[in-house]
Amino acid sequence: MDTKVYQQVPDATGHFGNYGGMFVPETLMAPLKALALAYEETKHDEVFQAELSDLLMNFCGRPTPLYHAARWSEKLGGAKIYLKREDLLHTGAHKINNAIGQILLAKRIGKKRIIAETGAGQHGVATATVCARFGMECIVYMGAVDIERQAPNVSRMKLLGAKVVAVTSGQATLKDAVNEAMRDWVASVDHTHYILGSALGSHPFPMMVRDFHRVIGLEAREQILEREGRLPDLLVACVGGGSNAIGLFHPFIGDEDVKLMGVEAGGDGIFPERHAARFQGGKLGVLQGTKTWLLADDDGQIELTHSVSAGLDYAAVGPEHAYLKEIGRGDYSYATDDEALAAFQDLSATEGIIPALESSHALAYVNKVAGDMPEDSIIIVNLSGRGDKDMEQALKLLDLD
Ligand SMILES: *Cc1c(COP(=O)(O)O)cnc(C)c1O
């Protein structure tokens, strides 16, 4: 296909080729269509766009730097590596780009109550933050198991004024929290907006969340042109639901010479229930509103997943990534827990930057390939978040003495 016209997808029912769509209960169809319409209107609304730009700059901390990791590049002995520093944003990850965009939209359509799901707690913190900023009621659904594992983020959400609801059904993790948020929304959609946390779920979320994160790629494009006078050869980002990756990739899709690489969580290796790499051993199916690649057994039951990083630990990938893979525009690889932990330690010691364990999967891929690339080639890696939240876990897994 001609990727120059790529911007036109998704179609009116939210399909990226074969993927995406609106697989939701009947009661949500009309509200989701109204949301898609309201969202379209914001694109041409100068007041909305000006408020969004102002908040991104003065509340969130944009633009984020594009940093030349000179010592790490030299150590690997090949490509020149740049880091897009989303880790420097308010609340410590890219997630605030989407949360701030969606709360403005919620305000515009007159919704006073906000719900969200969270796994590791990063999206819950971003949502609680924007709700405090706008004085809105905030309810965050979180698996009881995750509440145990992510205590500091639970405290943050509470301090910010959010109510954290423990979900005990199923495995009591992210997928179950999404189910509970959906159940709430079916009953409350007339006055409640659901701030979904990744480029997942029913249309219009994958498109909308992508668009709110496109600022990452738009800035990176301008910054690299200014610094190097040309576009990069390779973009690398980790892929959980896929929002930080699609945000970086999207403005480059028409530039066929820029290679796009998404890195999934390889966990302990590609064995059933021991990883979260949907493009390795996954299949096509429907989960929580969208048709995409996911991890399921032969009966269609969603499989358990595993990753050292909670933010990548989900059974389905965002539908636009499934589409990019199908048309051959995006490539997808994976990094194991051990490879990610090694990269986590590497970047910290070489550049003085402690990355999130999620982002460390993208760094691990760069560790593998940069040395074999020519010295005049350029890589941009999305540093999606900072690693402070991961210290306790990392200390258990690494030998730092
Ligand atoms: C949540 C999270 C991710 C994974 O989510 P995507 O939607 O795939 O971007 C990656 N990195 C960080 C730091 C996160 O908090």
The ligand as an SDF file (V2000), in Angstrom:
LIG
                    3D

 15 15  0  0  0  0  0  0  0  0999 V2000
    2.4860    1.8370   30.4960 C   0  0  0  0  0  0  0  0  0  0  0  0
    3.8860    1.9460   30.0390 C   0  0  0  0  0  0  0  0  0  0  0  0
    4.3480    1.3270   28.8550 C   0  0  0  0  0  0  0  0  0  0  0  0
    3.4840    0.4360   28.0170 C   0  0  0  0  0  0  0  0  0  0  0  0
    2.3780    1.0220   27.4460 O   0  0  0  0  0  0  0  0  0  0  0  0
    2.2700    1.3740   25.8940 P   0  0  0  0  0  0  0  0  0  0  0  0
    0.8550    1.7080   25.7200 O   0  0  0  0  0  0  0  0  0  0  0  0
    2.6960    0.1630   25.1160 O   0  0  0  0  0  0  0  0  0  0  0  0
    3.1900    2.5120   25.6520 O   0  0  0  0  0  0  0  0  0  0  0  0
    5.6420    1.5520   28.4570 C   0  0  0  0  0  0  0  0  0  0  0  0
    6.4940    2.3070   29.1930 N   0  0  0  0  0  0  0  0  0  0  0  0
    6.1060    2.8990   30.3370 C   0  0  0  0  0  0  0  0  0  0  0  0
    7.1030    3.7150   31.1040 C   0  0  0  0  0  0  0  0  0  0  0  0
    4.7970    2.7360   30.8110 C   0  0  0  0  0  0  0  0  0  0  0  0
    4.4320    3.3220   31.9660 O   0  0  0  0  0  0  0  0  0  0  0  0
  1  2  1  0
  2  3  1  0
  2 14  2  0
  3  4  1  0
  3 10  2  0
  4  5  1  0
  5  6  1  0
  6  7  2  0
  6  8  1  0
  6  9  1  0
 10 11  1  0
 11 12  2  0
 12 13  1  0
 12 14  1  0
 14 15  1  0
M  END
$$$$
